[in-house]
Amino acid sequence: MIAEVLLRMERQDKRALCIVNNAQLVKGNCEAYIEQGGNASIYCAALKSKDCSAPVVFATPQTLLNGIRKNGKISTIEFNLIVVDEAHNINYLDDHSYFMRILRHYKQLYHNMRVLGATGTNYRFKGFSIVGDECFFKSQVGNITTEDLIDKGYLVKPNFKVDESLVIDFSKVRMKQNGQFDSKQLEEVIEKSHRLTKKICEQIVHVMEEKNRFGVFIFATTKKHALEIMGYLPAEQTRLILGETPEHERTQILDKARNGSVRYLVNIAIISVGIDIPSYDTIAYLRPTESLVLLVQTMGRSLRLSPQTGKESALIMDFAGNIDRHSHWDNPILLSALEQTLDEDKPYVIRCHQCMTMNTETARRCIGVINKKRCDYYFQFKDCPNDLCDVQNDITARHCRKCGTEIIDPNDKLSLTHIKVDVREYAVLETRYGINYTRNGFRINCMYRCNDNVFYESYSPISQKAKNVFYGKFIKQHCDKPSDWYMKLGDKEKMEEMLDEAKHPETIFVQHEAKGYRITKKVFG
């Protein structure tokens, strides 16, 4: 589909750029485009090509941004259309993310440039839509679901298997503020689960041999866990792919997997996109995932047609509780998983008032299915705080599943002891900005004099992270056109120019703490 869109652009003598997230996908997409009659070039350092001469260019965001930074030829091309494959990766809330910096550059270069996104999962993280009035993409021009592709014979049907006696219990692992599991606690769970890991691997081998399955993707929790898993599998048929695995070695492993000499492919979170082994018909999860996108995409690796092996279905073995963890999302694959993994031995004692389906006493949402959709009745729920949205949400949800509004649990505001936060408002009488040289570069100093108090801020934009902090906390607040300065953060003379133009706050809010203070808010005139 992407190739057809790009071909139409080329036939109209227009330039198009297709951004793909890794080298394997760049290579595959470009080859598919050329096979359909297109004229394309590749701009990707990992593929040792920085050619942008053809009407259509396939590129990775990392190499592309480097070309823009260095004012290379690629940075001067006025593209009529930019297509982003795996478009859910665009973090539009972060102005300095790879994609946003690239898209902003080309939009400023050619105002009529348009962006088309393509993805098999049109949501981010735990199901937040990437299309809407407040999102980067304003409209969805087409939608082909996994369920449609399965019904029409373009993908095989997934079958799900959950042996509850072999599920590793990750339920008590803490979720950090960034939405990811605490790595230390994950390691602790794995350390206590050696015997269970061995039994799981024995089960995997039994299924592969007994059912004569072609190949299995195995997802481990940590590198140490992956190496442990390797020890329980047939050595001659097992390989491990990590993020640090060299590209040539990875290619050799994948080729052996395609020809059937490698049947057990162990990884941590590498095999999600860009890996194409249609003959592999099995997936085994020994790691939890907090991302609905990652869960659905990894399942999709096993659903591809394979006429050579006669694959009729895929088998998904979940030993990490992922299906249950994400079961409250309205996703066809998860709905199918839920229907197939119901434990007939559990006591179903609570009747749903909406569809009359019986549920267990611990159910939070009804397991019933109405017209191929999950029943919307919740036994335990959070109401959406948005007055214009009346949707109920799972009690673990951080955002509303319909409108995306952040959900604040009223219980979070209750406490037996009142914690006082000492935030004071100060009128700023004088502001001074300056730059000092340091051993590693320079430091930007800010002084705010307020009656009898003087408050200071300082920034050292040396590393990329420090630059991003400085941009977010200072430049975006103090400059009328912050994006103009982003590419100049490491240039001392440009930063001096920026400080000359920077606004001075009229009021600041300062939080006083035991170890000092921090400025939490600034108000400008």
N, C-alpha and C positions, 0 to 999 in steps of 0.2 A: 504493500500500500504506500509506504514511504517512497519507494522507487517510482511508482506511477505519478505521484505528486511532483517529484523532482524532475521527471522526464518532461512533464508539461511545462515546467519553468524553463528547462533547457530549450525546448522547441520554440519558445517565445523569445529566445535570445536574452534570457534573464539569468542572473547569478543567484545561486542558492548554496547555503551552508547547512550541513547536517552534523550536529554535535552529538557524539556518542560517548558514553562514560568510560569505556576502556578499549584497549588496543584490539582485543579479540573481536569486539562488536564492530569497531571501525572497519577492520579487514573484511568481516562477513558481510556487512551492509554494503560496502563499496563493491565487492565481488558480485553481490546480487544485483546491484544497480547496473553494472557493466554487462552482466548476462542479459539484462532486459533492454540492452541497446544504448545505454547512457554513456556519456563521456565524463569521467570523474578522476579526481586526484586525491591523494591522502596527505593530511597534515598531522602527523603523529610521530613524536620523537621515538617512542617505543618500537615503531615499525620502520625507523630510520628513513623517514620521508617527510619533507616539509615542502611539498609541492602544492601550490594553490593556483596553478595555471588553467585548470579545466573549468568549465562553466559551473560544475557542481564539486564542492569540496567536502570531504568527510574528515572530521577532526575530533580529537579529544579535548576537553576543556582546559586541561593543564598546559598542553603544548600551545593551544590557541591563545591563552592568556599570556604566556611567555612571549609569544610573537607580538602581541599587542603592546606589552611592556617595552619591548626593544624596538618598537616602531618599525617592525618588519613589513614586508609587502602585504602580508595577510591583513595587517591593521588598516590598510588604505582602501580595501575593496568595499564597494557599496553593494551589499547583498540585498536583493529584493525580498528574499524569504530565508528565514532560519528555521530549520526543523530540529527539534530536540527529541531524540529518542530516550525512552525511560524518563519522561518529562516530570514524573513525580519527584525526581531528584532536585528540582529547582527549589531552593529555599528562598522564596520571595520575601520572607520576613527579615532576611539578612542582606543588607545592601552591599556588603563586601564579600559575599559568597562568589565562587567561581562564575556560576551562570549569570548572576545579576550584573557583575562587572562586565562580562562579555556582552550581554544583551544591551546594557546601557551604552557601551562604547559604540556598537553598530547602530543603535537607534539615534544617537547624537550625530553619527556620521551621515546617516540617510534616514530622514524622518519617516518616510513612507514604508520602511522595512516592516515586515510582518513576521510573527512567530507562530509556528504550529507545533503543538506538543503531541507525542504519541506514547502511549503506555498501556500495559496490560493491567495495571493497578492504578486507577485514577484517584488515589488518595495517598496521604502521607502517614507514616508511623502507625497509629492505631485506628485509622479509618477516616481521618479528616479530609474532606473533599479538596481537590486542587482546582475546582471550578466554582466560580461564584462572584458576586459583586465585590467582595473584599479580597478575592484571590487574584493571582497573577493571570490565570486564564479566565476570561469573562463568560465564555460560552463553550459548550461541548457540541461538536459538529457531527459526531458519530459515536456509537457505543455497541461494541460486539462483546458480549460477556463470555466467560469461560463456559458457562452452562450452555449458551447457544452453540459454541464451537464443539462441545461434546455431543449435543443433540444432533448436529449436522454432520458428525463424523470427521471433524478436523482434529479432534483430540480424543484420546481414550478416556474411559470412565475411571475415576479413582475409587479404589476400595480401601477401607480403613480398618486397621487392626490395633486394638489397645488391650494388652494383657495387664490388668490393673495390679497384679502381683509383682509386675516388673517395671512399674513406673517410678522413676527417681523423683523424690519429693523436693521440689524447689519452691514450695508454697510459702516458706518462711524467709526466703531471700528478699532482702530489702531493695526497693526500687529507689534509685537516686533521683535528684531533682531534674537531671537531664533526660529522665525517662528510661535509663538503662539499669540493668541489674548490677548490684554491687559485686565486683569481680572477686573480692576477697571472700565474701560469703559463698559465692558459687564454688570457689576452690574448696572451701570447707565442706560443702555438701558432697562434692566429688570424692574428697579424701575419705569420707565415711561410707562411700558407696562402692568400694572395690569389688566386693562379692557380687553386688547387684549388677555392676557393669559386666562382669564375666558372664553371668547368667543371661544378660541381654544379648551379648555377642554370640553365645551358644544358640540362643533362639533365632538370631538373624541367620546364622550359618545353616541351622536346621531348615528354616523356611526357604532359603536360597537353593539348597540341595534337594529337599523334598518336593518343592513345587517347580523345580527346574527353571528358576528365574535367571534372567540374563545378567543384570548388574544392579548394584545398590549404592546410592549416595548415603553416606553416614555422616551425621553432623555431631561433632564432639563439642564439649563445653570449653576446654582450655587446651593448650598445646600439650601439657602433661597428660591430660585425659585422652587426647588423640593418640599419643604414643602408647598409652596403656591399652586402648582399644586395638591398636595394631597388633599387639602381642597375643590377642585372643582370636585372631582371624587367620585364614590360610595365607602364609607369608608370600608364596609365589603368585597369588592372585590379588594381593592387597597393595595399595599405594596410598601415600599421604600427600595432600596438597595444602600448603600454608601460604600466607601472604608473602613470606620470604622465599618461596620456591622460585628459582630462576625461570625465566620465560621459556628457554629451550627445554628445560627438564619438564616443565608443566605440559608443554606441547607433546613431548614423548609419552607422558603418562596418559594424556587424553586420547592420543592415537591408539594406545594399547587398550584403553577402555572401550573405544569404538570397535576394535576388532575382536573383543571378547577375551583377551588374555588377562586383563585386569577386570575383576568382577566386584571388588570391594573398594570403593573410593572414599577415603576418610578425609574430612576437612572440618574447619570450624565454622566459618561463615563466608567462604569464598564462592561456593557454587550456588549462585542465585541468578545472575544474569551473565550473558556472554559465554556460557558453557552449553554446548549443543551436542548431546550424546543421546539421540532419539531411542536407541536400543535399550537404554537403562530403564527398568520398569519398577524399581523399588526405592523407597526412601525410608531411612530410619533416623528419628530424632532422639539424640541423647543429650540435647542441650535445650534450655528454654529460650524462647525469643519473645521480646517485648514488642516486636514490630509485626503488625498484621501484614504489611507490605512484604517483609522478608518471608513470612510464613507462606503466604499465597504464592510468591514467586518461586520459592524453593520447591513447593509441591508441583508447580508447573513444569519443572525440569523432567518429571517422569511421565507427563501426559502426552508427549509428542508421539506422532505416528511412526511406526517402524515396520514397513512392509517386509523388510529383509528377515526380521525375526518373528514376524507374525504376532506382534504384541497386541493383545485384545483389551488389557486393562492395566492399571498401575496399582501398586500396593503401598499404602502409607502406614508405617508403624511408628506410633508416637509414644516414646518412653519417657517424655519430659512434661506431659500435661499441657501441651500447647493448644490442642483442640479445645479443651475445657477452658483454658485461660482466655481464649479469644471467642468463645462460643456466643457471647452476647451481641456480636456484630452480625449484621444482615448480609452475609456473604454466601453465595450458593454452594461453594466448595465446603465451607464450614458447616452449612446446614446439612449437606449430605453426610459429612463426617459425624455430625451429632446423631443423625438418624441411625447410622450403622454401628455406632459405638455405645448405644444405650445398654446398660447392664441389666439383663432380665432378672437377675437375682436381687436387685435392690427393691426395698418396699416403697411402692408408689401409693402415697396416702393422701396427697393434697390435690383436689380437683381445681382446674383452672376455670374461673367464672366466665371466661370469654369463649374458649373452644372446648371446654369440658374434658381436656386431656388430663390424665393423672400424672402427678409429679412427686418427686421425693420430698421429704420434709425439709431438706436443706436447699431446695431449688430457689434461686433468686429470680429467674425468668422462666416462663412456661416453655417446655420442650416441644409443644405441639406445632403442627405445620398446617397452615391454611392457604389453599391455592398456591402451593409451592413457595410460600413465604413463612418465615418464622413467626409464630404467634407473638403479638406485641404486649402480652400481659406480664407485668412484673409483680412478684410477691414482695420483693424488697427493692426499693428504688430511690433515686434522687430526682427531684423535679428540676427541670431546667430553670435557671434564675431569669432568663429572658422572658419578659412579659408577653412578647409576641409569639412565643414558642411554648406549646403545652406538652412537650414530649417527656416521657419518663426515661430515665437512664439507669444503667447498672450502678450499683453502689460503689464499684471500683473505678468508674469512669471519671476522668479528669476534665473532659470536655463533652458538651452535648453532642449526641450522635447525629442530630439533624442540623442544627445551626452552628455548631462549633463553639458556642459560648463556654467560657471556663466555668466549671461547676465548683462552687465553694460549699463544703459541708458545714452546716450550721454548728455541728458539734465541735468543729475546729476552733470556734470562737469561744467555747466554754472552757473555763479553767477554775480549779479550786483556789489558785493563787493568781492575783492580778500582776501581770508583768508590765512594768512601766517602761516605755521607750521615751527617752529624753530628747525630743526634737524641738529646737528653738528657731525662731525666725529673726533674721538680722537685716537691717537696711544697710546696703553697701555704700560707703562714702567715697572710697577710692579703690581702683583696680589697677594692678600692674602685671604685665606679662613680660617674660624675658627668657633668653636661651643661654645656657652655659655649656661649654665643652666638657666632655668626660673622656675617660680612657677609651671607651668603646664607641663614642659618637657624641651625642649631645643630650641635654635634658631641658625640658620646658618647665618653667616655674611660673606659678600663678599666685598672686597675693590679693586678698580681699580685706580691706580695713573697714571695720564696722564699730563705730564709737570706741569702746574700751577694748575691743577684741580684734585680733588679726588672725585670719585663717589662710592656710596655704594648701596648694595642690601642686603636684609635680608629676611629669610623665617622661619616660625614656623610651621613645619609639624605636627600639633596636630590633627586637625579634618581630616576626609577623604577628604573633599574639599581642605583643605590646602596642604595635601599630593599630591593631583593631580596637584595643581598649581605648587608646588615645582618640581615635576617630569617633568611636561611639560616645565616649563620655565628655569630650571637649568639642571637637570640630562640628559634630552634628548639632550641638546646642548653641555654639557661639558664632557659626558662620551661616550666611544666607544661602550660599550654594556649596554645601559640604562636599558633594560628589566631585567638584572641580579640584579638590585638594587630595583626594584619596591616593592617586598615583604618584603624589609628590611627598609622601609622608617621610621618606628617608632623606630628603633634600633640605639641608639646614637653611639655605637662603630662601627657598620657597616657604618654609615654615615661618621665617621672619616676616615675609610678606603677608602670610596668613594671619599672624598675630597683629599686624598693623590694622587689618580689616576686621578682626574679631570683635564681637559685641561685648559690652560690659554689663553684667547683671545689676539690676536695681535692688534685688532681694535674694538672699540665700537662706536655705533651711539647713541647719547643722544638727546632726545627731551626736550627742555627747555620750561617750562610752568609757568604760573603766580604763582602757588603754589609750585613750585619746579622743579623737572626733573624726567624723567624715561628713562631707557635704553631700546631702541627699537630693537637693533640688535647687534649681536656679530660676529666677523669674526675670525676664527681660522686658524693657519698655516697648 
